[in-house]
Amino acid sequence: MAVCTGLIVANLYYCQPLIVLIANEFKIPEESAGTITYLTQAGYAIGLFFMVPLGDKIERKRQILMTTFATVIALLIAATAKSFLVLQIASLLIGITSIVPQLILPLAASLSAPEQRGKVVGTIMSGLLVGILLSRTLSGFIGQVLGWRSMFYIAAGICLLIFFVIQSKFPQNKPQFQGTYGQLIQSLFTLIKTQPVLREATAINVFSFAQFGAFWTTMVLLLSGKPFDFNSATIGLFGIVGASGALAAPLVGKLGDKGNSRIAVGYGILLVLISFLIFYFSIESVIGIAIGIVFIDIGIQGVHISNQTRVYSLLPEARNRLNTVFMSLTFLGTAGGSAYGLLLWKMGGWPAVTIGCMVLSLLSLTIYGLTYKSKSKRQKAQID
C-alpha cells in the first residue's frame, strides 16, 4: 500500500521540475507554464471532494482499480498534448484521478488495530511523502535526458503496472454507508459542522500545505535563474534532500498512538516557520536551501500525519468522508499556495515568497493557540 501510494501521488508533482522545459516548447513565460502545478492540485481537491466519499458507499478495491485506470488515460493525454491548453486540461484530469492514495489510507486505517493506527498511517505516509519528493528528482532527470513528454509516458506505464498489483494484492473491503450519493455529500457539511477537531486540523493543514505548494513551485524559478542556472535534472535532485525527511513519518505516527498527536502538530508548525527563515537568508546558498528543505518536509509531516491520525480516530464508519473534508481542503490549500507563491514571485521574487509564507505559519500558530484555549475552557466547564 505504501509503494502504490507513493507511485501514484507522484503524478501530482512530476510537472514541477519540467516547467522551464514546457515553457520553452510552447513558447510561453515560465510563470504561465507554472499554472499546471496548481491546476493539478486543484484537480486533486475536486477528485477528493466528489470521489473519495464513495469509498464509504461502494467497495473500496473496485473504486481504487477504476480510478487507477483513469489515471493512465489522463497521463497519456498529457504526454500527447499538442497545445498548452490541452496540457492544462490533462493536468486537471491527472489531479482528479490521482486520488488513489486517499482511498488507500482509509482502507489501511480500517484494517488496522486502534493502538497501531498511527503507526500504520505513518508508514503509508512515508511511501506517499517519498513519492512526492522523489517524483521531482525522477522527472527532472527524465525531462533533461528524454524530454518532458517521456515522463508522462513513463508515469502512465507505472500506473498500469500498479493497476495489476492492486488487483492481485489488495483485500476486499465492504462499505458501511447505506444512503444515497446526495446524502453522502451532504454529510460532509454535517461533519464539518459537528466535529471541532476536524475543523481545527483541516484549517492548520490548509495553511501548512499552502506554504508547501508555494515553496516547491517557486523554488524551480529560483534555481533555474541567476546565480544558480540549474537545469531540470539538477533541480530535481533537491527532492532527494526532502525525501530524507520522510524517515520521520513512522516516528510521528508512533507519537499519535501515544496520544501526543496535537503536540506534534505544534512542533511541525514551528519547523515550517523556521524553514522559511532559513530560505529567506539562502537566496544564493544551495546549502541553506537544502537545510530548509529538510526542515519544511519534517515539519509538514509532523503537521499532516498527526492531524490525519486525529481525524481518523473520530468516526470509524465515516473515515472516507472525514478524509474527504480533510484532504480536499488541504490540497485546495496546496493549489492556492502554488498560485500565491507565483503571485509573490511576481511582486518581489524570493524574499516576498519567504515572507508571505512566514505569515501563513503565523496564521497556523494562531489557529493552534486559539483552539488550544477553547479546548481547555471546554474541559474546565465539564469539570465544573
N, C-alpha and C positions, 0 to 999 in steps of 0.2 A: 504493500500500500504506500509506503514512504517513497519507494522508487517511482511508482506510477504517478504519484502526486507531484514529485519534483520534475519529472519529464514533461508533464502536461502543463503545469503552471509556467514552465519556461517559455511557452508560446507567447505569453504576455510581454516578455522582455527582450526577445530576440531583436526587435526593431531598434532598440535604443542605440547601440553602437553603430548601427547602419544608417543613421540619419544623414550623415555627410555624404555617403555613397548614393543614397536615394535622391538627395537634393541635386547632386551632380548629374545623375541620369535624367531626371525630369526637368533639369534647369530651373529650379526654384530656390528661394532662400532657405538656409538651414532652419531658421525659425519656423517657416511654413512646413517643412518636412517633419519637424518635431510634433506637429499636430497628430500624427498617427500614434504617438505614445499615449496621449490622453484619450484618443478615440478607442484604443484597445482597452484601456482601463474603464472607460465609461461603458463599453460593451459588456465587460465583465460584471459591472454593477447591475446592468439591465438583466443579464442572464441569471445572476444570483437572485434578484428580486422575483422574477417571474417563473424560473425553472427549478431552483433548489427546493422551494416549498413542496413540490410534487413528491420529493423523497419521503414525506410523511403520508402520502396517499397511494403511490404506486410502488411496485417492487424496485428496490434501490439498484440492484445489479443490472436490471434491464435498462433503467434510466441512464446509468453510467455508460453502458455499451452504446446506446443510441447517440448520446451526446459526444462520445469519443469519435464515433464515425463522422459526425457532423463537423468536428474539428478538422479532420483530414481534408474534407471538401473546402472549408474556409481557407486553410493554409495553401491549397493548390490554386485557389482564386488569387491569393496574394502573389504567389510565385509567378503567375502568368499575366499579371496586371499590365495592361498596355497604356494606362494613364494613371496619374496620381489620384484622381477621383476614385477609380476602381480600387486602388490600393487602400484608400481611406475607408471605403465600404468594406473591403475584405478585413481590414484591421478591426472594425467594429464587430464583424461576424466572428473573427478569431476570439475576441474578448467574450462575446456572448456564449460561445460553445466551449470555452476553456474552463468551465466551472466545475469540472470533474473533481478537482481536489476538495471542493466544498461539499461534494456528495460523499466522498470517501471519508472525510473527517467525522461526520455524524455517524456513519456506518461503523467506524472503528470505535467511537465512543459507546455506541450501543452494544458492542460485542465485548467491551472491557469491564472488569470489576470496578466498582466505585473507588476503592482505595488505590487503584492503579491507573485511573482515567487520566490524571495529569501527566503521568509518565508516558502513556500511550500517545496522547495528543502531542506531547513534546517530541517524541520520536518521529512521528509522521511529519510534524512541523519542521524537523531537521531536514527531511527529504525535500519538503516544499521550499525551505529557505536556500538550501544548496542549489535547487533547481533555479530559483530566482537569480541567484548571484552568479553561478557558473554559466547560465544561459548567455550572459553578456560576454563572457570570455570566449565561449564557443562561437557565437555569432560574429564577434569582432574578427576572430581568426578566419572563419569561413568566408566572411564578406571580403576580407582583404585578399584572400588567395583565390576564391572561386566566384566572387560576386555576391551581391546581397540576395538575388533570387534563389541561389543554391541553398541558402539557409532555410528558406521556406519549403523547398522541396525535401530537404533532409528532415525537417520537423514533421512534415506530412508522413514520411516513411516511419519515423519513430512512433507517431501516434497510431499508425496502422498496426505496428507490432504490439503496442500496448493493448490495443483492442483484443487481440488474440490471447494475450496474457491474462487480462481481466476475465475473459470468457472462460478460461481454463481454471483460474485460481481463486477468484472471489466467491464468497459464500452468498447464498440467497438470504434476503432479509425482508420479512413481511412488514408492511406499513401498519400504523395504528389508527390513523385518522379516517373517519367514515363519512365526512361531509363532502360537499361539492367543492369545485375549484374556487368558486367565488367566495365561499365561506372560508376556504383555506387562506386566500389573500386577505380577506377582511380580518382574519385572526391575527395577522401580522401587526395591524394597528392596535389591536387589543393587547397584544404582548408589550408593545411599546408603552401603552398607557398604564399597564398594571405591574410592570417589572422595573423598579428603580435601578437595580443592578445592571440590567440590560441597557438602560438609558445612559448610565454613567460610563460603563465600559465602552459602549459604542462611540460616545462623544469624544472620549480620550483617544480612542483608536483613529477616529476621523482626522484629528489634528496631527497625530503622530505620523500617520501614513501620508498625509499631505506633505509633510517635510521629506519623507522618504521619496515620494514621487518628484518633488521639486529638485532634490539633490541629484538623483540619478539621471534626470533629463538634462539639467543644465551642466552637469559635470562633463558631459560629452562635448558641449560647446566650449567649456573652459580648456579642456585638454587638447582639443583639435586646433586651438588658436595659439597666439604668441603668449608666453615664450616656449610652450611645450611642442606644438606642431606634431602631436602624436597621430598615427594612423589608427584605423578602427581595430586592428589586431592588438595594438599596444593598449588602447583604451579598454578593450575587453579584459585585459589581464588584471585590471583592478577588481574584477568580480571575484578572482581567486582570493584576494585580500579579505573581501567581505565574507566569503564562504568560510573562512577560518572561524568567524564568529558564530556560525551555525552550530558548532560543537557545544555551545552553551544551552541550546534548546532543551535537551533532556534534563539538564540540571534545573532549568526554570520550571519545567513540568513537575519535577520532584518537589520543588518548593510549594507548588499548588496542592499536591497531595498532602502536604503537612499543614495546610490551612494558611499559608503565607502568600497567597496569590496577590492580594491587594498591596502588600509591602513591595513585592517585586515590580508591580506597576509603577509605583513611585520612583524606585531606583531607575527603572527603564526611562522614564520621562527625563530624569536628571542627566542620564548618559547621553540622550539625544541632544539635549541642550548644550552639554559640554562639547559634543562633536561639532556643532556649528560654531562654537567659539574657536575651536581648532581650525575649522575650514576658513574662518574669517582671516586668520593670520597666515594662511597657507596658499595664498593666491599664486605664489611662484615656487611652492615647495611640494615635491612629489611625496616626500616622507611624511609631511604634515597631513596631506590628503589621505595617504594610506592609513595613518593612525586614526584619523577622523572616521574613516570608513569602518574600521573595527568597532569603534565606539558606537556609531549610529546603528550598526547591524545588531550588536549585542543589546543595545537599548531598545530597538524596535521589537526584538524577540521577547525581551522582558515584559514589555507592554502587551504585545499581541497574545502570546501563549498564556500568560496569566489571566488576561481578560477573557480569552476563549474558554479556559478551564472554568472560570467563574460562571460564564454564560451557560455552558453545557450542564452545570450542576443544578440549574433552576427547575426545568420541567422535562423529565426524560421523554415523555410522549410527544414533545414539540421541538426536539433538537434541530431538525431541519429548518423549521420556521424561525427558531431563535438564531440559528446560524445565518439564515437569510437576512434578517434585520441587521445583525452584527456585521456580516461581511459585505453586503451590498452597500451599506453606508460607508464602511471602511474603504472600499475601492472607489466609491464616489469621491471620498477624500483624496485618494491617490490620484485620480484623474484631475480633480480640481487643483491638487498640489502641482501636478505637471504643468497645467495651464498657468497657475500662479507663478511658478518658477520661471517660465518663459516670459511672462509679463515683467517680473522683477529684473530679469536679464536685460530686457529692452530698456528698462528705466535706468538701471545703474550697474549692470554687469554683476560680477561675482559678489562684491560687497553687499549689494542690495539683496541678492538671493539669501545670503547667510543671515543678514539682519532680519529679513522678512520671516525666515524660518525660526529664528530665536523668538520672535513674537508669538508664533504658533506654539512653541514649547511653553511659554509663559501662560498661554491660554489653557493648555493641558494641565499645568500645575494648579491653575486657579480652579478648574473643574474638580480636580483631585482633592484640593483642600476644602472646597465648599461642600462636596458630597461627604467627605470625612466628618465634617462638623455636623451635617444633617443627620448622618448615621448615629453619631454619638448622642445627639439630642433625642432621637427616637428610642435608643436603648435606655437612656436615663428616664424617659417618660414611662417606658414599660416597667422599669424597676419601681418607680414611684407608684 
